[in-house]
Amino acid sequence: FPSHDTSAKEPARFTVTIPADYHADEQKIRKILEDCATEHPDIITNNPQFASVVRLDAFEENQMTFELVFWSMRKFEIEQVSSELRFNFRHKMRLAGLTNQ
């Protein structure tokens, strides 16, 4: 019998961790992360089963940590997708005046 690898045809779940200063508005950060996920062409956005989620993951000594959980078909290129998300997040944070840089 031929072997069919269906995992290549199924989306996979990934997480990008994002630190944020305590002075930043967590609801604005959530919205920016949601927008980043929605705008990225390699993140599944048209199926509620694979909806992206933003989590406030931790309170650390000098920052809050958020997680963007998303689904993509680009399993082997996910590092590039994650990098693009981080670049877009930083850009949107600057536009929103939520960074010191």
N, C-alpha and C positions, 0 to 999 in steps of 0.2 A: 504494500500500500504506500502511496506517496505521502510524504510528510508535508503538511501545510502549517506554516507558522502564522497563526492568526494574530499573534501579538504585534506583528509589524503593522497590522491594519487597525489596531486599537489605539486610542489615545492613552497617554500616560500622564500621571499627575506629578507636578513639580512644585517646588517652593523656593521663593526668593526672600531672603531675610533683609530687612531694611532698618537701620538704626535711625532714631530721630531724637532731637533735643527735647527735653521736658517742657520747654517754653513753646514748642510748636503745638498748634491746635490739632488734636488727634482726629477730629472729624474731617478737617481739610486734608490731612494726610491720607485718610481712608479714601476720600473722593479722588485724590490724585492717583493713588494706586489702582483704584477701580478703573479710572480713565486710561491709565497706561495699559492695563490688561485689555480693555475694550478696543483700543486703537491698534494693538499689535496684530499684524496679519497672521501670525503663526499660533495665536492663542485661540482656542475654540470659544466662540461667543454665541453661537446660534443654537445651542442645545442646553436646556436647563439642567440636564443630568450632569453636565460638565461645567457648571457655572464657576467662575472664579470667586474666591473668598478672601477678604482681608481680615486678618486677626491681629489684635494687640497681644503680642506673645509674652512680653516680659517687661518688668520695670527693673532696670539695672542701676548701678550707682550714678552714672552720668547721662543716661539715655533711656528712652523707651525703645523696644524692639517690636517691629511689625513683621508679619509674614503675609506675602501674597501667594496664595495657593491657586494654581491654574493648571489647565490641561492643554496638551499640545501633541501633535503627531510627529514633531521634529525631535525625536528621542536622541538621535546621534548628534544633533547640532544644538542641544539645549543650552549649552554654555553660552553660545552666541545670543540666543533668545534672551537668556537671563541678563546678559551684559547690556543688551539693547534696552531692556526694561529699566535697569538701574540708571543708564544714561538719561532716558526719558524722564524718569522720576526726578533726578537731580535738576534737569532743565525746568520741569514744571514747578518744583519747589522754589527755584530762583525767581521764576515769573510771578509766583504767588507771594514773594517776599518772605518766605519761611526759612531762609538760610542766612547766615552771617557773611557769606562770600558773594 
